[in-house]
Amino acid sequence: MIDPELKSHLEKIEDELLHTRRISTGIWHTLWRGCFYGAGYIIGAVIIIVIAGWILNIIGVIPAFSLEVSDFQKALENIR
């Protein structure tokens, strides 16, 4: 037979596991949250890099950047 103290501990563990399962989200929900979190992280990093590049271009720290942009615009116009 199982010791009554051990049985009570096992019942507490079982109750805690059931509670944890009830409050946890599903695997698909977690997957979608992770995808959106990752996409937001990438989009935010791109926005910060673009803004930093724009500010540095205005200040004149990276003048070659404006030449590359104009070359890229000319290439796009030639494609059209």
mmCIF file of the N, C-alpha and C atoms, coordinates in Angstrom:
data_MODEL
# 
_entry.id   MODEL 
# 
loop_
_atom_site.group_PDB 
_atom_site.id 
_atom_site.type_symbol 
_atom_site.label_atom_id 
_atom_site.label_alt_id 
_atom_site.label_comp_id 
_atom_site.label_asym_id 
_atom_site.label_entity_id 
_atom_site.label_seq_id 
_atom_site.pdbx_PDB_ins_code 
_atom_site.Cartn_x 
_atom_site.Cartn_y 
_atom_site.Cartn_z 
_atom_site.occupancy 
_atom_site.B_iso_or_equiv 
_atom_site.pdbx_formal_charge 
_atom_site.auth_seq_id 
_atom_site.auth_comp_id 
_atom_site.auth_asym_id 
_atom_site.auth_atom_id 
_atom_site.pdbx_PDB_model_num 
ATOM 1   N N  . MET A 1 1  ? 0.837  -1.180 0.000   1.00 0.00 ? 1  MET A N  1 
ATOM 2   C CA . MET A 1 1  ? 0.000  0.000  0.000   1.00 0.00 ? 1  MET A CA 1 
ATOM 3   C C  . MET A 1 1  ? 0.883  1.245  0.000   1.00 0.00 ? 1  MET A C  1 
ATOM 4   N N  . ILE A 1 2  ? 0.317  2.329  -0.513  1.00 0.00 ? 2  ILE A N  1 
ATOM 5   C CA . ILE A 1 2  ? 1.064  3.589  -0.581  1.00 0.00 ? 2  ILE A CA 1 
ATOM 6   C C  . ILE A 1 2  ? 0.927  4.324  0.749   1.00 0.00 ? 2  ILE A C  1 
ATOM 7   N N  . ASP A 1 3  ? 2.007  4.895  1.169   1.00 0.00 ? 3  ASP A N  1 
ATOM 8   C CA . ASP A 1 3  ? 2.032  5.682  2.395   1.00 0.00 ? 3  ASP A CA 1 
ATOM 9   C C  . ASP A 1 3  ? 1.054  6.856  2.250   1.00 0.00 ? 3  ASP A C  1 
ATOM 10  N N  . PRO A 1 4  ? 0.212  7.135  3.273   1.00 0.00 ? 4  PRO A N  1 
ATOM 11  C CA . PRO A 1 4  ? -0.762 8.225  3.172   1.00 0.00 ? 4  PRO A CA 1 
ATOM 12  C C  . PRO A 1 4  ? -0.108 9.598  2.916   1.00 0.00 ? 4  PRO A C  1 
ATOM 13  N N  . GLU A 1 5  ? 1.054  9.809  3.500   1.00 0.00 ? 5  GLU A N  1 
ATOM 14  C CA . GLU A 1 5  ? 1.734  11.095 3.268   1.00 0.00 ? 5  GLU A CA 1 
ATOM 15  C C  . GLU A 1 5  ? 2.183  11.205 1.811   1.00 0.00 ? 5  GLU A C  1 
ATOM 16  N N  . LEU A 1 6  ? 2.708  10.119 1.262   1.00 0.00 ? 6  LEU A N  1 
ATOM 17  C CA . LEU A 1 6  ? 3.138  10.091 -0.131  1.00 0.00 ? 6  LEU A CA 1 
ATOM 18  C C  . LEU A 1 6  ? 1.930  10.267 -1.050  1.00 0.00 ? 6  LEU A C  1 
ATOM 19  N N  . LYS A 1 7  ? 0.820  9.641  -0.697  1.00 0.00 ? 7  LYS A N  1 
ATOM 20  C CA . LYS A 1 7  ? -0.394 9.766  -1.493  1.00 0.00 ? 7  LYS A CA 1 
ATOM 21  C C  . LYS A 1 7  ? -0.892 11.203 -1.508  1.00 0.00 ? 7  LYS A C  1 
ATOM 22  N N  . SER A 1 8  ? -0.838 11.875 -0.376  1.00 0.00 ? 8  SER A N  1 
ATOM 23  C CA . SER A 1 8  ? -1.278 13.275 -0.344  1.00 0.00 ? 8  SER A CA 1 
ATOM 24  C C  . SER A 1 8  ? -0.349 14.153 -1.180  1.00 0.00 ? 8  SER A C  1 
ATOM 25  N N  . HIS A 1 9  ? 0.948  13.889 -1.159  1.00 0.00 ? 9  HIS A N  1 
ATOM 26  C CA . HIS A 1 9  ? 1.890  14.651 -1.986  1.00 0.00 ? 9  HIS A CA 1 
ATOM 27  C C  . HIS A 1 9  ? 1.629  14.414 -3.471  1.00 0.00 ? 9  HIS A C  1 
ATOM 28  N N  . LEU A 1 10 ? 1.358  13.161 -3.818  1.00 0.00 ? 10 LEU A N  1 
ATOM 29  C CA . LEU A 1 10 ? 1.056  12.848 -5.213  1.00 0.00 ? 10 LEU A CA 1 
ATOM 30  C C  . LEU A 1 10 ? -0.226 13.529 -5.668  1.00 0.00 ? 10 LEU A C  1 
ATOM 31  N N  . GLU A 1 11 ? -1.224 13.595 -4.804  1.00 0.00 ? 11 GLU A N  1 
ATOM 32  C CA . GLU A 1 11 ? -2.472 14.277 -5.154  1.00 0.00 ? 11 GLU A CA 1 
ATOM 33  C C  . GLU A 1 11 ? -2.237 15.772 -5.346  1.00 0.00 ? 11 GLU A C  1 
ATOM 34  N N  . LYS A 1 12 ? -1.391 16.364 -4.489  1.00 0.00 ? 12 LYS A N  1 
ATOM 35  C CA . LYS A 1 12 ? -1.069 17.783 -4.650  1.00 0.00 ? 12 LYS A CA 1 
ATOM 36  C C  . LYS A 1 12 ? -0.345 18.031 -5.976  1.00 0.00 ? 12 LYS A C  1 
ATOM 37  N N  . ILE A 1 13 ? 0.567  17.141 -6.307  1.00 0.00 ? 13 ILE A N  1 
ATOM 38  C CA . ILE A 1 13 ? 1.299  17.279 -7.576  1.00 0.00 ? 13 ILE A CA 1 
ATOM 39  C C  . ILE A 1 13 ? 0.339  17.160 -8.758  1.00 0.00 ? 13 ILE A C  1 
ATOM 40  N N  . GLU A 1 14 ? -0.571 16.209 -8.658  1.00 0.00 ? 14 GLU A N  1 
ATOM 41  C CA . GLU A 1 14 ? -1.543 16.023 -9.732  1.00 0.00 ? 14 GLU A CA 1 
ATOM 42  C C  . GLU A 1 14 ? -2.419 17.263 -9.891  1.00 0.00 ? 14 GLU A C  1 
ATOM 43  N N  . ASP A 1 15 ? -2.877 17.823 -8.765  1.00 0.00 ? 15 ASP A N  1 
ATOM 44  C CA . ASP A 1 15 ? -3.690 19.040 -8.821  1.00 0.00 ? 15 ASP A CA 1 
ATOM 45  C C  . ASP A 1 15 ? -2.913 20.210 -9.438  1.00 0.00 ? 15 ASP A C  1 
ATOM 46  N N  . GLU A 1 16 ? -1.642 20.340 -9.068  1.00 0.00 ? 16 GLU A N  1 
ATOM 47  C CA . GLU A 1 16 ? -0.829 21.419 -9.627  1.00 0.00 ? 16 GLU A CA 1 
ATOM 48  C C  . GLU A 1 16 ? -0.608 21.233 -11.118 1.00 0.00 ? 16 GLU A C  1 
ATOM 49  N N  . LEU A 1 17 ? -0.422 19.997 -11.558 1.00 0.00 ? 17 LEU A N  1 
ATOM 50  C CA . LEU A 1 17 ? -0.260 19.728 -12.982 1.00 0.00 ? 17 LEU A CA 1 
ATOM 51  C C  . LEU A 1 17 ? -1.540 20.039 -13.755 1.00 0.00 ? 17 LEU A C  1 
ATOM 52  N N  . LEU A 1 18 ? -2.683 19.680 -13.195 1.00 0.00 ? 18 LEU A N  1 
ATOM 53  C CA . LEU A 1 18 ? -3.956 20.000 -13.844 1.00 0.00 ? 18 LEU A CA 1 
ATOM 54  C C  . LEU A 1 18 ? -4.164 21.506 -13.928 1.00 0.00 ? 18 LEU A C  1 
ATOM 55  N N  . HIS A 1 19 ? -3.827 22.199 -12.866 1.00 0.00 ? 19 HIS A N  1 
ATOM 56  C CA . HIS A 1 19 ? -3.954 23.666 -12.859 1.00 0.00 ? 19 HIS A CA 1 
ATOM 57  C C  . HIS A 1 19 ? -3.032 24.288 -13.906 1.00 0.00 ? 19 HIS A C  1 
ATOM 58  N N  . THR A 1 20 ? -1.807 23.786 -13.984 1.00 0.00 ? 20 THR A N  1 
ATOM 59  C CA . THR A 1 20 ? -0.852 24.299 -14.965 1.00 0.00 ? 20 THR A CA 1 
ATOM 60  C C  . THR A 1 20 ? -1.345 24.043 -16.381 1.00 0.00 ? 20 THR A C  1 
ATOM 61  N N  . ARG A 1 21 ? -1.918 22.891 -16.611 1.00 0.00 ? 21 ARG A N  1 
ATOM 62  C CA . ARG A 1 21 ? -2.435 22.574 -17.950 1.00 0.00 ? 21 ARG A CA 1 
ATOM 63  C C  . ARG A 1 21 ? -3.613 23.462 -18.315 1.00 0.00 ? 21 ARG A C  1 
ATOM 64  N N  . ARG A 1 22 ? -4.449 23.799 -17.349 1.00 0.00 ? 22 ARG A N  1 
ATOM 65  C CA . ARG A 1 22 ? -5.602 24.656 -17.614 1.00 0.00 ? 22 ARG A CA 1 
ATOM 66  C C  . ARG A 1 22 ? -5.186 26.074 -17.966 1.00 0.00 ? 22 ARG A C  1 
ATOM 67  N N  . ILE A 1 23 ? -4.174 26.596 -17.272 1.00 0.00 ? 23 ILE A N  1 
ATOM 68  C CA . ILE A 1 23 ? -3.802 27.995 -17.501 1.00 0.00 ? 23 ILE A CA 1 
ATOM 69  C C  . ILE A 1 23 ? -2.807 28.163 -18.647 1.00 0.00 ? 23 ILE A C  1 
ATOM 70  N N  . SER A 1 24 ? -2.187 27.081 -19.110 1.00 0.00 ? 24 SER A N  1 
ATOM 71  C CA . SER A 1 24 ? -1.230 27.210 -20.204 1.00 0.00 ? 24 SER A CA 1 
ATOM 72  C C  . SER A 1 24 ? -1.966 27.303 -21.528 1.00 0.00 ? 24 SER A C  1 
ATOM 73  N N  . THR A 1 25 ? -1.319 27.986 -22.481 1.00 0.00 ? 25 THR A N  1 
ATOM 74  C CA . THR A 1 25 ? -1.905 28.112 -23.809 1.00 0.00 ? 25 THR A CA 1 
ATOM 75  C C  . THR A 1 25 ? -1.466 26.932 -24.659 1.00 0.00 ? 25 THR A C  1 
ATOM 76  N N  . GLY A 1 26 ? -2.135 26.758 -25.756 1.00 0.00 ? 26 GLY A N  1 
ATOM 77  C CA . GLY A 1 26 ? -1.817 25.647 -26.638 1.00 0.00 ? 26 GLY A CA 1 
ATOM 78  C C  . GLY A 1 26 ? -0.524 25.883 -27.401 1.00 0.00 ? 26 GLY A C  1 
ATOM 79  N N  . ILE A 1 27 ? -0.066 24.822 -28.027 1.00 0.00 ? 27 ILE A N  1 
ATOM 80  C CA . ILE A 1 27 ? 1.197  24.910 -28.754 1.00 0.00 ? 27 ILE A CA 1 
ATOM 81  C C  . ILE A 1 27 ? 1.058  25.812 -29.984 1.00 0.00 ? 27 ILE A C  1 
ATOM 82  N N  . TRP A 1 28 ? -0.102 25.788 -30.646 1.00 0.00 ? 28 TRP A N  1 
ATOM 83  C CA . TRP A 1 28 ? -0.283 26.652 -31.819 1.00 0.00 ? 28 TRP A CA 1 
ATOM 84  C C  . TRP A 1 28 ? -0.324 28.113 -31.413 1.00 0.00 ? 28 TRP A C  1 
ATOM 85  N N  . HIS A 1 29 ? -0.959 28.396 -30.307 1.00 0.00 ? 29 HIS A N  1 
ATOM 86  C CA . HIS A 1 29 ? -1.000 29.771 -29.805 1.00 0.00 ? 29 HIS A CA 1 
ATOM 87  C C  . HIS A 1 29 ? 0.405  30.251 -29.487 1.00 0.00 ? 29 HIS A C  1 
ATOM 88  N N  . THR A 1 30 ? 1.189  29.422 -28.872 1.00 0.00 ? 30 THR A N  1 
ATOM 89  C CA . THR A 1 30 ? 2.569  29.769 -28.534 1.00 0.00 ? 30 THR A CA 1 
ATOM 90  C C  . THR A 1 30 ? 3.400  29.946 -29.803 1.00 0.00 ? 30 THR A C  1 
ATOM 91  N N  . LEU A 1 31 ? 3.179  29.092 -30.792 1.00 0.00 ? 31 LEU A N  1 
ATOM 92  C CA . LEU A 1 31 ? 3.904  29.205 -32.055 1.00 0.00 ? 31 LEU A CA 1 
ATOM 93  C C  . LEU A 1 31 ? 3.598  30.526 -32.747 1.00 0.00 ? 31 LEU A C  1 
ATOM 94  N N  . TRP A 1 32 ? 2.323  30.896 -32.833 1.00 0.00 ? 32 TRP A N  1 
ATOM 95  C CA . TRP A 1 32 ? 1.954  32.154 -33.490 1.00 0.00 ? 32 TRP A CA 1 
ATOM 96  C C  . TRP A 1 32 ? 2.486  33.360 -32.722 1.00 0.00 ? 32 TRP A C  1 
ATOM 97  N N  . ARG A 1 33 ? 2.419  33.293 -31.403 1.00 0.00 ? 33 ARG A N  1 
ATOM 98  C CA . ARG A 1 33 ? 2.980  34.403 -30.614 1.00 0.00 ? 33 ARG A CA 1 
ATOM 99  C C  . ARG A 1 33 ? 4.468  34.554 -30.878 1.00 0.00 ? 33 ARG A C  1 
ATOM 100 N N  . GLY A 1 34 ? 5.173  33.448 -30.961 1.00 0.00 ? 34 GLY A N  1 
ATOM 101 C CA . GLY A 1 34 ? 6.607  33.485 -31.239 1.00 0.00 ? 34 GLY A CA 1 
ATOM 102 C C  . GLY A 1 34 ? 6.910  34.052 -32.617 1.00 0.00 ? 34 GLY A C  1 
ATOM 103 N N  . CYS A 1 35 ? 6.104  33.661 -33.608 1.00 0.00 ? 35 CYS A N  1 
ATOM 104 C CA . CYS A 1 35 ? 6.306  34.185 -34.969 1.00 0.00 ? 35 CYS A CA 1 
ATOM 105 C C  . CYS A 1 35 ? 6.065  35.682 -35.014 1.00 0.00 ? 35 CYS A C  1 
ATOM 106 N N  . PHE A 1 36 ? 4.992  36.148 -34.398 1.00 0.00 ? 36 PHE A N  1 
ATOM 107 C CA . PHE A 1 36 ? 4.707  37.580 -34.403 1.00 0.00 ? 36 PHE A CA 1 
ATOM 108 C C  . PHE A 1 36 ? 5.741  38.358 -33.602 1.00 0.00 ? 36 PHE A C  1 
ATOM 109 N N  . TYR A 1 37 ? 6.205  37.785 -32.514 1.00 0.00 ? 37 TYR A N  1 
ATOM 110 C CA . TYR A 1 37 ? 7.240  38.440 -31.721 1.00 0.00 ? 37 TYR A CA 1 
ATOM 111 C C  . TYR A 1 37 ? 8.525  38.564 -32.531 1.00 0.00 ? 37 TYR A C  1 
ATOM 112 N N  . GLY A 1 38 ? 8.894  37.506 -33.229 1.00 0.00 ? 38 GLY A N  1 
ATOM 113 C CA . GLY A 1 38 ? 10.096 37.536 -34.060 1.00 0.00 ? 38 GLY A CA 1 
ATOM 114 C C  . GLY A 1 38 ? 9.972  38.529 -35.213 1.00 0.00 ? 38 GLY A C  1 
ATOM 115 N N  . ALA A 1 39 ? 8.806  38.536 -35.864 1.00 0.00 ? 39 ALA A N  1 
ATOM 116 C CA . ALA A 1 39 ? 8.585  39.481 -36.961 1.00 0.00 ? 39 ALA A CA 1 
ATOM 117 C C  . ALA A 1 39 ? 8.630  40.920 -36.458 1.00 0.00 ? 39 ALA A C  1 
ATOM 118 N N  . GLY A 1 40 ? 8.046  41.169 -35.308 1.00 0.00 ? 40 GLY A N  1 
ATOM 119 C CA . GLY A 1 40 ? 8.086  42.517 -34.730 1.00 0.00 ? 40 GLY A CA 1 
ATOM 120 C C  . GLY A 1 40 ? 9.495  42.945 -34.383 1.00 0.00 ? 40 GLY A C  1 
ATOM 121 N N  . TYR A 1 41 ? 10.280 42.010 -33.900 1.00 0.00 ? 41 TYR A N  1 
ATOM 122 C CA . TYR A 1 41 ? 11.676 42.296 -33.567 1.00 0.00 ? 41 TYR A CA 1 
ATOM 123 C C  . TYR A 1 41 ? 12.457 42.677 -34.821 1.00 0.00 ? 41 TYR A C  1 
ATOM 124 N N  . ILE A 1 42 ? 12.260 41.936 -35.906 1.00 0.00 ? 42 ILE A N  1 
ATOM 125 C CA . ILE A 1 42 ? 12.962 42.214 -37.159 1.00 0.00 ? 42 ILE A CA 1 
ATOM 126 C C  . ILE A 1 42 ? 12.509 43.535 -37.759 1.00 0.00 ? 42 ILE A C  1 
ATOM 127 N N  . ILE A 1 43 ? 11.207 43.780 -37.786 1.00 0.00 ? 43 ILE A N  1 
ATOM 128 C CA . ILE A 1 43 ? 10.687 45.031 -38.340 1.00 0.00 ? 43 ILE A CA 1 
ATOM 129 C C  . ILE A 1 43 ? 11.183 46.222 -37.533 1.00 0.00 ? 43 ILE A C  1 
ATOM 130 N N  . GLY A 1 44 ? 11.180 46.096 -36.226 1.00 0.00 ? 44 GLY A N  1 
ATOM 131 C CA . GLY A 1 44 ? 11.690 47.177 -35.377 1.00 0.00 ? 44 GLY A CA 1 
ATOM 132 C C  . GLY A 1 44 ? 13.159 47.456 -35.610 1.00 0.00 ? 44 GLY A C  1 
ATOM 133 N N  . ALA A 1 45 ? 13.955 46.408 -35.774 1.00 0.00 ? 45 ALA A N  1 
ATOM 134 C CA . ALA A 1 45 ? 15.385 46.591 -36.042 1.00 0.00 ? 45 ALA A CA 1 
ATOM 135 C C  . ALA A 1 45 ? 15.604 47.268 -37.384 1.00 0.00 ? 45 ALA A C  1 
ATOM 136 N N  . VAL A 1 46 ? 14.824 46.880 -38.398 1.00 0.00 ? 46 VAL A N  1 
ATOM 137 C CA . VAL A 1 46 ? 14.949 47.503 -39.717 1.00 0.00 ? 46 VAL A CA 1 
ATOM 138 C C  . VAL A 1 46 ? 14.577 48.984 -39.649 1.00 0.00 ? 46 VAL A C  1 
ATOM 139 N N  . ILE A 1 47 ? 13.519 49.302 -38.930 1.00 0.00 ? 47 ILE A N  1 
ATOM 140 C CA . ILE A 1 47 ? 13.102 50.707 -38.804 1.00 0.00 ? 47 ILE A CA 1 
ATOM 141 C C  . ILE A 1 47 ? 14.184 51.523 -38.115 1.00 0.00 ? 47 ILE A C  1 
ATOM 142 N N  . ILE A 1 48 ? 14.773 50.992 -37.068 1.00 0.00 ? 48 ILE A N  1 
ATOM 143 C CA . ILE A 1 48 ? 15.843 51.723 -36.359 1.00 0.00 ? 48 ILE A CA 1 
ATOM 144 C C  . ILE A 1 48 ? 17.048 51.929 -37.271 1.00 0.00 ? 48 ILE A C  1 
ATOM 145 N N  . ILE A 1 49 ? 17.409 50.916 -38.044 1.00 0.00 ? 49 ILE A N  1 
ATOM 146 C CA . ILE A 1 49 ? 18.555 51.049 -38.952 1.00 0.00 ? 49 ILE A CA 1 
ATOM 147 C C  . ILE A 1 49 ? 18.269 52.078 -40.037 1.00 0.00 ? 49 ILE A C  1 
ATOM 148 N N  . VAL A 1 50 ? 17.050 52.063 -40.579 1.00 0.00 ? 50 VAL A N  1 
ATOM 149 C CA . VAL A 1 50 ? 16.693 53.029 -41.625 1.00 0.00 ? 50 VAL A CA 1 
ATOM 150 C C  . VAL A 1 50 ? 16.709 54.449 -41.073 1.00 0.00 ? 50 VAL A C  1 
ATOM 151 N N  . ILE A 1 51 ? 16.143 54.638 -39.895 1.00 0.00 ? 51 ILE A N  1 
ATOM 152 C CA . ILE A 1 51 ? 16.125 55.984 -39.301 1.00 0.00 ? 51 ILE A CA 1 
ATOM 153 C C  . ILE A 1 51 ? 17.543 56.454 -38.988 1.00 0.00 ? 51 ILE A C  1 
ATOM 154 N N  . ALA A 1 52 ? 18.376 55.564 -38.456 1.00 0.00 ? 52 ALA A N  1 
ATOM 155 C CA . ALA A 1 52 ? 19.762 55.933 -38.159 1.00 0.00 ? 52 ALA A CA 1 
ATOM 156 C C  . ALA A 1 52 ? 20.508 56.286 -39.451 1.00 0.00 ? 52 ALA A C  1 
ATOM 157 N N  . GLY A 1 53 ? 20.308 55.521 -40.503 1.00 0.00 ? 53 GLY A N  1 
ATOM 158 C CA . GLY A 1 53 ? 20.939 55.821 -41.783 1.00 0.00 ? 53 GLY A CA 1 
ATOM 159 C C  . GLY A 1 53 ? 20.473 57.133 -42.366 1.00 0.00 ? 53 GLY A C  1 
ATOM 160 N N  . TRP A 1 54 ? 19.178 57.401 -42.237 1.00 0.00 ? 54 TRP A N  1 
ATOM 161 C CA . TRP A 1 54 ? 18.625 58.656 -42.741 1.00 0.00 ? 54 TRP A CA 1 
ATOM 162 C C  . TRP A 1 54 ? 19.220 59.843 -41.995 1.00 0.00 ? 54 TRP A C  1 
ATOM 163 N N  . ILE A 1 55 ? 19.299 59.732 -40.666 1.00 0.00 ? 55 ILE A N  1 
ATOM 164 C CA . ILE A 1 55 ? 19.869 60.825 -39.861 1.00 0.00 ? 55 ILE A CA 1 
ATOM 165 C C  . ILE A 1 55 ? 21.348 61.023 -40.206 1.00 0.00 ? 55 ILE A C  1 
ATOM 166 N N  . LEU A 1 56 ? 22.097 59.939 -40.329 1.00 0.00 ? 56 LEU A N  1 
ATOM 167 C CA . LEU A 1 56 ? 23.509 60.056 -40.684 1.00 0.00 ? 56 LEU A CA 1 
ATOM 168 C C  . LEU A 1 56 ? 23.679 60.628 -42.088 1.00 0.00 ? 56 LEU A C  1 
ATOM 169 N N  . ASN A 1 57 ? 22.757 60.330 -42.985 1.00 0.00 ? 57 ASN A N  1 
ATOM 170 C CA . ASN A 1 57 ? 22.815 60.882 -44.332 1.00 0.00 ? 57 ASN A CA 1 
ATOM 171 C C  . ASN A 1 57 ? 22.545 62.384 -44.302 1.00 0.00 ? 57 ASN A C  1 
ATOM 172 N N  . ILE A 1 58 ? 21.592 62.814 -43.497 1.00 0.00 ? 58 ILE A N  1 
ATOM 173 C CA . ILE A 1 58 ? 21.282 64.246 -43.387 1.00 0.00 ? 58 ILE A CA 1 
ATOM 174 C C  . ILE A 1 58 ? 22.462 64.998 -42.785 1.00 0.00 ? 58 ILE A C  1 
ATOM 175 N N  . ILE A 1 59 ? 23.070 64.413 -41.772 1.00 0.00 ? 59 ILE A N  1 
ATOM 176 C CA . ILE A 1 59 ? 24.217 65.052 -41.123 1.00 0.00 ? 59 ILE A CA 1 
ATOM 177 C C  . ILE A 1 59 ? 25.405 65.106 -42.084 1.00 0.00 ? 59 ILE A C  1 
ATOM 178 N N  . GLY A 1 60 ? 25.513 64.146 -42.978 1.00 0.00 ? 60 GLY A N  1 
ATOM 179 C CA . GLY A 1 60 ? 26.608 64.119 -43.933 1.00 0.00 ? 60 GLY A CA 1 
ATOM 180 C C  . GLY A 1 60 ? 27.705 63.156 -43.558 1.00 0.00 ? 60 GLY A C  1 
ATOM 181 N N  . VAL A 1 61 ? 27.428 62.291 -42.609 1.00 0.00 ? 61 VAL A N  1 
ATOM 182 C CA . VAL A 1 61 ? 28.430 61.319 -42.184 1.00 0.00 ? 61 VAL A CA 1 
ATOM 183 C C  . VAL A 1 61 ? 28.637 60.256 -43.261 1.00 0.00 ? 61 VAL A C  1 
ATOM 184 N N  . ILE A 1 62 ? 27.581 59.888 -43.938 1.00 0.00 ? 62 ILE A N  1 
ATOM 185 C CA . ILE A 1 62 ? 27.693 58.871 -44.982 1.00 0.00 ? 62 ILE A CA 1 
ATOM 186 C C  . ILE A 1 62 ? 27.179 59.432 -46.319 1.00 0.00 ? 62 ILE A C  1 
ATOM 187 N N  . PRO A 1 63 ? 27.956 60.266 -46.987 1.00 0.00 ? 63 PRO A N  1 
ATOM 188 C CA . PRO A 1 63 ? 27.504 60.832 -48.260 1.00 0.00 ? 63 PRO A CA 1 
ATOM 189 C C  . PRO A 1 63 ? 27.451 59.795 -49.380 1.00 0.00 ? 63 PRO A C  1 
ATOM 190 N N  . ALA A 1 64 ? 28.225 58.741 -49.289 1.00 0.00 ? 64 ALA A N  1 
ATOM 191 C CA . ALA A 1 64 ? 28.203 57.711 -50.326 1.00 0.00 ? 64 ALA A CA 1 
ATOM 192 C C  . ALA A 1 64 ? 26.849 57.011 -50.368 1.00 0.00 ? 64 ALA A C  1 
ATOM 193 N N  . PHE A 1 65 ? 26.159 57.033 -49.273 1.00 0.00 ? 65 PHE A N  1 
ATOM 194 C CA . PHE A 1 65 ? 24.847 56.391 -49.212 1.00 0.00 ? 65 PHE A CA 1 
ATOM 195 C C  . PHE A 1 65 ? 23.887 57.067 -50.181 1.00 0.00 ? 65 PHE A C  1 
ATOM 196 N N  . SER A 1 66 ? 23.942 58.383 -50.281 1.00 0.00 ? 66 SER A N  1 
ATOM 197 C CA . SER A 1 66 ? 23.046 59.098 -51.195 1.00 0.00 ? 66 SER A CA 1 
ATOM 198 C C  . SER A 1 66 ? 23.377 58.760 -52.642 1.00 0.00 ? 66 SER A C  1 
ATOM 199 N N  . LEU A 1 67 ? 24.660 58.550 -52.962 1.00 0.00 ? 67 LEU A N  1 
ATOM 200 C CA . LEU A 1 67 ? 25.037 58.157 -54.316 1.00 0.00 ? 67 LEU A CA 1 
ATOM 201 C C  . LEU A 1 67 ? 24.499 56.770 -54.653 1.00 0.00 ? 67 LEU A C  1 
ATOM 202 N N  . GLU A 1 68 ? 24.566 55.860 -53.701 1.00 0.00 ? 68 GLU A N  1 
ATOM 203 C CA . GLU A 1 68 ? 24.033 54.520 -53.928 1.00 0.00 ? 68 GLU A CA 1 
ATOM 204 C C  . GLU A 1 68 ? 22.523 54.544 -54.103 1.00 0.00 ? 68 GLU A C  1 
ATOM 205 N N  . VAL A 1 69 ? 21.850 55.381 -53.352 1.00 0.00 ? 69 VAL A N  1 
ATOM 206 C CA . VAL A 1 69 ? 20.396 55.488 -53.480 1.00 0.00 ? 69 VAL A CA 1 
ATOM 207 C C  . VAL A 1 69 ? 20.033 56.026 -54.850 1.00 0.00 ? 69 VAL A C  1 
ATOM 208 N N  . SER A 1 70 ? 20.744 57.053 -55.318 1.00 0.00 ? 70 SER A N  1 
ATOM 209 C CA . SER A 1 70 ? 20.443 57.607 -56.636 1.00 0.00 ? 70 SER A CA 1 
ATOM 210 C C  . SER A 1 70 ? 20.739 56.584 -57.733 1.00 0.00 ? 70 SER A C  1 
ATOM 211 N N  . ASP A 1 71 ? 21.813 55.804 -57.599 1.00 0.00 ? 71 ASP A N  1 
ATOM 212 C CA . ASP A 1 71 ? 22.101 54.741 -58.570 1.00 0.00 ? 71 ASP A CA 1 
ATOM 213 C C  . ASP A 1 71 ? 21.004 53.687 -58.561 1.00 0.00 ? 71 ASP A C  1 
ATOM 214 N N  . PHE A 1 72 ? 20.522 53.356 -57.377 1.00 0.00 ? 72 PHE A N  1 
ATOM 215 C CA . PHE A 1 72 ? 19.447 52.366 -57.259 1.00 0.00 ? 72 PHE A CA 1 
ATOM 216 C C  . PHE A 1 72 ? 18.166 52.893 -57.897 1.00 0.00 ? 72 PHE A C  1 
ATOM 217 N N  . GLN A 1 73 ? 17.862 54.178 -57.712 1.00 0.00 ? 73 GLN A N  1 
ATOM 218 C CA . GLN A 1 73 ? 16.664 54.759 -58.321 1.00 0.00 ? 73 GLN A CA 1 
ATOM 219 C C  . GLN A 1 73 ? 16.777 54.773 -59.837 1.00 0.00 ? 73 GLN A C  1 
ATOM 220 N N  . LYS A 1 74 ? 17.965 55.073 -60.350 1.00 0.00 ? 74 LYS A N  1 
ATOM 221 C CA . LYS A 1 74 ? 18.171 55.050 -61.798 1.00 0.00 ? 74 LYS A CA 1 
ATOM 222 C C  . LYS A 1 74 ? 17.996 53.638 -62.340 1.00 0.00 ? 74 LYS A C  1 
ATOM 223 N N  . ALA A 1 75 ? 18.495 52.647 -61.623 1.00 0.00 ? 75 ALA A N  1 
ATOM 224 C CA . ALA A 1 75 ? 18.341 51.267 -62.059 1.00 0.00 ? 75 ALA A CA 1 
ATOM 225 C C  . ALA A 1 75 ? 16.885 50.862 -62.073 1.00 0.00 ? 75 ALA A C  1 
ATOM 226 N N  . LEU A 1 76 ? 16.110 51.298 -61.078 1.00 0.00 ? 76 LEU A N  1 
ATOM 227 C CA . LEU A 1 76 ? 14.682 50.986 -61.051 1.00 0.00 ? 76 LEU A CA 1 
ATOM 228 C C  . LEU A 1 76 ? 13.952 51.665 -62.201 1.00 0.00 ? 76 LEU A C  1 
ATOM 229 N N  . GLU A 1 77 ? 14.337 52.899 -62.534 1.00 0.00 ? 77 GLU A N  1 
ATOM 230 C CA . GLU A 1 77 ? 13.703 53.596 -63.646 1.00 0.00 ? 77 GLU A CA 1 
ATOM 231 C C  . GLU A 1 77 ? 14.020 52.925 -64.979 1.00 0.00 ? 77 GLU A C  1 
ATOM 232 N N  . ASN A 1 78 ? 15.244 52.383 -65.112 1.00 0.00 ? 78 ASN A N  1 
ATOM 233 C CA . ASN A 1 78 ? 15.604 51.680 -66.344 1.00 0.00 ? 78 ASN A CA 1 
ATOM 234 C C  . ASN A 1 78 ? 14.830 50.379 -66.502 1.00 0.00 ? 78 ASN A C  1 
ATOM 235 N N  . ILE A 1 79 ? 14.488 49.749 -65.395 1.00 0.00 ? 79 ILE A N  1 
ATOM 236 C CA . ILE A 1 79 ? 13.725 48.497 -65.448 1.00 0.00 ? 79 ILE A CA 1 
ATOM 237 C C  . ILE A 1 79 ? 12.299 48.767 -65.917 1.00 0.00 ? 79 ILE A C  1 
ATOM 238 N N  . ARG A 1 80 ? 11.735 49.877 -65.505 1.00 0.00 ? 80 ARG A N  1 
ATOM 239 C CA . ARG A 1 80 ? 10.354 50.214 -65.882 1.00 0.00 ? 80 ARG A CA 1 
ATOM 240 C C  . ARG A 1 80 ? 10.353 50.586 -67.303 1.00 0.00 ? 80 ARG A C  1 
# 
